[in-house]
Amino acid sequence: MKLSILDQSPIAEGATPQQAVSESIALARLADRLGYHRYWVAEHHSTSGLAGSTPEILIARLAAETRHLRVGSGGVMLSHYSALKVAENFRMLEALYPGRIDLGIGRAPGSDGRTAQALAHGPGKLGIEYFPRQIKDLSDFLTDRIGPDHPFHGIHAEPRGPGQPELWLLGSSDQSAAYAAYFGLPFSFAHFINDEGGAEVMAAYRQQFRPSAGCPEPKGSIGVFCIAAPTAEEAEHLALSRDLWLLRLRTGRTGPVPTPAEALAYPYSDPERHLVNYNRRRTIAGTAEQVKMRLLQLGAEYGVAEFVVVSVLHDYAKRRRSYELLAEAFGLVPAAAAAAN
């Protein structure tokens, strides 16, 4: 089993975006020491609750601060951008940190509609129906295989070199899985966004998979929201922050991550309480052994051996401790010990 991290750079109530980014850097260093496999950073725009808007820039800093982790995006929202420019950004990262860069891409906007318009690259922005074409173009630019019949034949994503980033497709639907299978890409299912039908989606991905040069057989992971604490009671208490934060997010009230005390004092209406309970189904909170047991159950259901753990807590020290406890429960080998062997 592999344990990885997806970091959304959450901004806690009373903290600044700069603090959130600093915490991401510190958490990546910790993950590197503990023996985590990957460290992905997300892309969100125009929200006061999440600081990660430019994963390609943050990845450069995180890769410089670490030595063993694969570092990448979870993910770049490709529909906003030119496939060539994304390929150039990540080929540069690959040149700087060879063999350690992942490029996870998604089709969601990572923003509201007006912000998506502001991100559009000019009046000729492609519609979402062109997303499959963008995937193909991005893959071909990364591998320098733009065909002779393509209008951009002869254009190269620099700097070229022998290696390339590992390209992943991320999603929470059967459509994303179908694209990943068709193009022969690894697929990471966002269980923390959608826990309905995910195992069936992953099974369909494996059944429909078409081998590619970069990925000869299906390769999958799942992103799961987890909180581990010394006691189950403490984990449940910590989860209250995300309960209220996610409720506000889902109802158009973006903002920083509240404290558990604020969440306890919040006067939930019956419909809001129903939504909180619905969202809680996607949260695994408990002791490290309890979280591990549930993750292994999910791994068996999905047929995957890699978990990309997401954690949004108000208290950074508690979030850090959660990852430490999970590393211990899964028996991750610390980087120093691995290097000695």
C-alpha positions as CSV (number, residue, x, y, z in Angstrom):
1,M,0.0,0.0,0.0
2,K,1.1,3.5,-0.8
3,L,0.2,6.6,1.2
4,S,0.2,10.0,-0.4
5,I,-1.1,13.5,0.4
6,L,-3.3,16.0,-1.4
7,D,-2.9,19.4,0.1
8,Q,-5.4,22.2,-0.6
9,S,-3.5,24.7,1.5
10,P,-6.5,25.5,3.8
11,I,-6.6,29.0,5.4
12,A,-7.6,28.8,9.1
13,E,-9.8,31.3,10.8
14,G,-7.5,34.0,12.2
15,A,-4.6,33.0,9.9
16,T,-3.4,34.5,6.6
17,P,-3.0,32.9,3.1
18,Q,0.8,33.3,3.6
19,Q,0.6,31.1,6.7
20,A,-1.4,28.5,4.8
21,V,1.4,28.4,2.1
22,S,4.1,28.1,4.8
23,E,2.2,25.3,6.4
24,S,2.1,23.5,3.0
25,I,5.9,23.8,2.7
26,A,6.4,22.5,6.3
27,L,3.9,19.6,5.7
28,A,5.7,18.6,2.6
29,R,9.0,18.4,4.4
30,L,7.4,16.3,7.1
31,A,5.8,13.9,4.5
32,D,9.2,13.6,2.8
33,R,10.8,12.5,6.1
34,L,7.9,10.1,7.1
35,G,8.0,8.2,3.8
36,Y,4.9,9.3,2.0
37,H,4.9,8.5,-1.7
38,R,3.5,11.6,-3.4
39,Y,2.6,15.2,-2.4
40,W,0.0,16.8,-4.6
41,V,-1.2,20.4,-4.4
42,A,-4.6,21.6,-5.6
43,E,-5.8,24.4,-7.7
44,H,-8.6,26.7,-6.5
45,H,-9.4,30.3,-7.4
46,S,-11.0,33.3,-5.8
47,T,-11.8,31.6,-2.4
48,S,-10.8,32.9,1.0
49,G,-10.6,29.4,2.4
50,L,-7.9,27.8,0.2
51,A,-4.6,29.4,-0.8
52,G,-3.5,27.1,-3.6
53,S,-4.2,28.9,-6.8
54,T,-1.0,28.1,-8.8
55,P,0.2,24.6,-8.2
56,E,3.0,24.8,-10.8
57,I,4.7,27.5,-8.7
58,L,4.1,25.8,-5.4
59,I,5.4,22.5,-6.8
60,A,8.7,24.1,-7.6
61,R,9.2,25.2,-4.0
62,L,8.0,22.0,-2.5
63,A,10.3,19.9,-4.7
64,A,13.2,22.1,-3.7
65,E,12.4,21.5,-0.1
66,T,12.1,17.7,-0.4
67,R,14.3,14.9,-1.6
68,H,12.3,11.7,-1.9
69,L,8.7,12.5,-2.6
70,R,7.1,12.7,-6.0
71,V,5.6,16.2,-6.1
72,G,2.8,17.3,-8.4
73,S,-0.6,18.8,-9.1
74,G,-3.9,17.5,-7.8
75,G,-4.6,19.0,-10.2
76,V,-4.2,21.6,-12.9
77,M,-7.7,22.5,-14.3
78,L,-6.7,22.0,-17.9
79,S,-9.9,23.6,-19.3
80,H,-8.6,27.1,-18.3
81,Y,-5.3,26.8,-20.1
82,S,-3.3,26.2,-23.3
83,A,-2.1,22.6,-23.4
84,L,1.3,23.8,-24.7
85,K,1.8,26.1,-21.8
86,V,0.9,23.5,-19.2
87,A,3.3,21.1,-20.9
88,E,6.1,23.7,-20.8
89,N,5.5,24.4,-17.1
90,F,5.8,20.8,-16.2
91,R,8.6,20.0,-18.6
92,M,10.5,22.7,-16.8
93,L,9.7,21.2,-13.5
94,E,10.8,17.8,-14.8
95,A,14.1,19.3,-15.9
96,L,14.6,20.8,-12.5
97,Y,13.6,17.7,-10.5
98,P,13.9,14.7,-12.8
99,G,11.9,11.6,-12.0
100,R,9.9,13.3,-9.2
101,I,7.2,15.4,-11.0
102,D,3.5,14.4,-11.4
103,L,1.0,16.3,-13.6
104,G,-2.5,15.6,-12.4
105,I,-5.2,17.3,-14.5
106,G,-8.9,17.8,-14.1
107,R,-11.9,19.2,-16.0
108,A,-13.7,21.0,-13.1
109,P,-13.3,24.8,-13.0
110,G,-12.0,24.9,-9.4
111,S,-13.9,28.2,-9.1
112,D,-17.2,29.9,-9.6
113,G,-18.5,30.7,-13.1
114,R,-17.4,34.4,-13.1
115,T,-13.9,33.4,-11.9
116,A,-13.7,30.8,-14.7
117,Q,-14.5,33.6,-17.2
118,A,-11.7,35.7,-15.7
119,L,-9.3,32.8,-16.1
120,A,-10.2,32.3,-19.8
121,H,-7.4,32.9,-22.2
122,G,-9.0,35.4,-24.5
123,P,-12.2,35.4,-26.5
124,G,-11.2,32.2,-28.2
125,K,-11.4,30.1,-25.1
126,L,-12.3,26.4,-25.8
127,G,-15.5,25.0,-24.5
128,I,-15.5,22.0,-22.1
129,E,-16.4,19.8,-25.1
130,Y,-12.8,20.2,-26.3
131,F,-11.4,18.8,-23.0
132,P,-10.6,15.4,-24.6
133,R,-8.7,17.1,-27.4
134,Q,-6.8,19.1,-24.8
135,I,-5.8,15.9,-23.0
136,K,-4.4,14.4,-26.2
137,D,-2.6,17.6,-27.1
138,L,-1.1,17.9,-23.6
139,S,0.1,14.3,-23.7
140,D,1.6,14.7,-27.1
141,F,3.4,18.0,-26.2
142,L,4.8,16.3,-23.0
143,T,6.2,13.4,-25.1
144,D,7.1,15.5,-28.1
145,R,4.8,13.5,-30.4
146,I,2.6,16.1,-32.1
147,G,1.7,14.3,-35.3
148,P,2.3,15.5,-38.9
149,D,-1.4,16.1,-39.4
150,H,-1.8,18.3,-36.4
151,P,-1.9,22.1,-37.0
152,F,0.8,22.6,-34.3
153,H,3.1,20.0,-35.8
154,G,6.7,21.1,-35.3
155,I,6.0,23.0,-32.1
156,H,7.9,21.6,-29.1
157,A,7.3,22.0,-25.3
158,E,10.7,23.1,-24.0
159,P,12.9,22.1,-22.3
160,R,12.9,18.8,-23.9
161,G,14.7,15.8,-22.3
162,P,14.6,12.1,-21.8
163,G,12.2,12.1,-18.9
164,Q,8.7,13.4,-18.6
165,P,6.2,14.1,-15.8
166,E,3.8,11.3,-14.9
167,L,0.4,12.4,-16.3
168,W,-2.7,11.5,-14.2
169,L,-6.3,12.2,-14.9
170,L,-8.3,13.2,-11.8
171,G,-12.0,13.1,-11.4
172,S,-15.1,12.2,-9.5
173,S,-17.3,10.8,-12.3
174,D,-17.5,8.0,-14.9
175,Q,-16.7,10.6,-17.6
176,S,-13.3,11.3,-16.2
177,A,-12.6,7.6,-15.9
178,A,-13.6,7.0,-19.5
179,Y,-11.2,9.7,-20.7
180,A,-8.4,8.1,-18.6
181,A,-9.1,4.7,-19.9
182,Y,-9.3,5.9,-23.5
183,F,-6.0,7.8,-23.4
184,G,-4.2,5.2,-21.3
185,L,-3.6,7.4,-18.3
186,P,-3.5,6.6,-14.6
187,F,-6.7,7.7,-12.8
188,S,-7.3,9.0,-9.4
189,F,-10.9,9.0,-8.1
190,A,-11.9,11.8,-5.8
191,H,-13.8,9.9,-3.1
192,F,-13.6,12.9,-0.9
193,I,-15.9,14.7,-3.4
194,N,-18.2,11.9,-4.4
195,D,-18.5,8.6,-2.6
196,E,-21.3,7.2,-4.8
197,G,-20.5,4.6,-7.3
198,G,-16.8,5.2,-7.2
199,A,-15.9,1.5,-7.0
200,E,-17.9,0.8,-10.1
201,V,-16.3,3.8,-11.9
202,M,-12.8,2.4,-11.1
203,A,-13.9,-1.1,-12.3
204,A,-15.1,0.4,-15.6
205,Y,-11.8,2.3,-16.0
206,R,-9.9,-1.0,-15.6
207,Q,-12.1,-2.8,-18.0
208,Q,-12.0,-0.1,-20.7
209,F,-8.3,0.7,-20.3
210,R,-6.3,1.0,-23.5
211,P,-2.5,0.6,-22.9
212,S,-0.2,3.5,-23.7
213,A,3.5,4.0,-23.9
214,G,3.6,5.7,-20.6
215,C,1.1,3.5,-18.8
216,P,0.9,-0.1,-20.1
217,E,-1.7,-1.2,-17.6
218,P,-4.4,0.4,-15.4
219,K,-3.1,2.4,-12.5
220,G,-5.4,3.9,-9.9
221,S,-5.7,5.7,-6.6
222,I,-8.4,7.3,-4.5
223,G,-8.4,10.6,-2.7
224,V,-9.9,10.3,0.7
225,F,-10.6,12.8,3.5
226,C,-9.1,11.4,6.7
227,I,-8.6,12.7,10.3
228,A,-6.5,10.6,12.7
229,A,-6.1,11.5,16.3
230,P,-5.0,9.7,19.5
231,T,-8.7,9.1,20.3
232,A,-11.8,8.7,18.2
233,E,-13.5,11.4,20.3
234,E,-10.8,13.9,19.4
235,A,-10.9,13.0,15.7
236,E,-14.7,13.6,15.7
237,H,-14.2,16.9,17.5
238,L,-11.6,18.0,14.9
239,A,-13.9,17.0,12.0
240,L,-16.5,19.6,13.2
241,S,-14.4,22.3,11.5
242,R,-14.7,20.8,8.1
243,D,-18.4,20.1,8.6
244,L,-19.2,23.8,8.9
245,W,-16.5,24.9,6.3
246,L,-17.9,22.4,3.7
247,L,-21.5,23.4,4.4
248,R,-20.6,27.0,3.8
249,L,-18.7,26.2,0.7
250,R,-21.5,24.1,-0.7
251,T,-24.0,27.0,-0.1
252,G,-21.8,29.7,-1.6
253,R,-20.3,31.1,1.6
254,T,-16.6,30.7,1.0
255,G,-14.3,31.6,3.9
256,P,-11.6,30.4,6.2
257,V,-11.7,27.1,8.1
258,P,-13.6,27.7,11.4
259,T,-12.6,26.4,14.8
260,P,-14.4,23.3,16.2
261,A,-15.8,25.7,18.9
262,E,-17.4,27.9,16.2
263,A,-18.8,24.8,14.5
264,L,-20.3,23.6,17.8
265,A,-21.9,26.9,18.4
266,Y,-23.3,27.2,14.9
267,P,-27.2,27.1,14.8
268,Y,-27.7,24.4,12.1
269,S,-31.1,24.3,10.5
270,D,-32.6,21.0,9.7
271,P,-31.7,21.1,6.0
272,E,-28.2,22.2,6.9
273,R,-27.8,19.3,9.4
274,H,-29.0,16.9,6.7
275,L,-26.3,18.3,4.4
276,V,-23.6,18.0,7.1
277,N,-24.6,14.3,7.7
278,Y,-24.5,13.6,4.0
279,N,-21.1,15.2,3.6
280,R,-19.8,13.3,6.6
281,R,-20.2,10.0,4.7
282,R,-17.0,10.9,2.8
283,T,-15.0,11.6,6.0
284,I,-13.0,8.9,7.8
285,A,-12.3,10.1,11.4
286,G,-10.9,8.1,14.3
287,T,-7.8,6.6,15.7
288,A,-5.0,5.8,13.2
289,E,-5.9,2.1,13.4
290,Q,-9.6,2.8,12.7
291,V,-8.7,5.1,9.8
292,K,-6.3,2.5,8.4
293,M,-8.9,-0.3,8.6
294,R,-11.5,1.8,6.7
295,L,-8.9,2.8,4.1
296,L,-8.0,-0.8,3.5
297,Q,-11.7,-1.6,3.1
298,L,-12.0,1.1,0.5
299,G,-8.9,-0.1,-1.2
300,A,-10.4,-3.5,-1.5
301,E,-13.7,-2.1,-2.8
302,Y,-11.9,0.1,-5.4
303,G,-9.2,-2.3,-6.3
304,V,-6.4,0.2,-5.6
305,A,-3.3,0.2,-3.5
306,E,-2.7,3.9,-3.1
307,F,-4.5,6.4,-0.9
308,V,-4.1,10.2,-1.4
309,V,-5.1,11.6,1.9
310,V,-6.8,15.0,2.2
311,S,-7.1,16.8,5.5
312,V,-8.7,20.2,6.2
313,L,-8.4,21.2,9.9
314,H,-8.3,24.5,11.7
315,D,-5.3,23.5,13.8
316,Y,-2.2,22.9,11.7
317,A,-0.5,21.0,14.5
318,K,-3.4,18.6,14.6
319,R,-3.3,18.1,10.9
320,R,0.4,17.4,11.0
321,R,-0.1,15.0,13.9
322,S,-2.8,13.2,11.8
323,Y,-0.4,12.5,9.0
324,E,2.3,11.3,11.5
325,L,-0.2,8.9,13.1
326,L,-1.2,7.5,9.7
327,A,2.4,7.0,8.7
328,E,3.0,5.1,11.9
329,A,-0.1,2.9,11.4
330,F,0.8,2.0,7.8
331,G,4.4,1.3,8.7
332,L,5.9,3.9,6.3
333,V,9.6,3.8,6.2
334,P,11.2,7.1,7.1
335,A,13.4,8.6,4.4
336,A,16.6,8.3,6.5
337,A,16.0,4.6,7.2
338,A,15.2,4.0,3.5
339,A,18.4,5.7,2.4
340,A,20.4,3.7,4.9
341,N,19.1,0.5,3.4
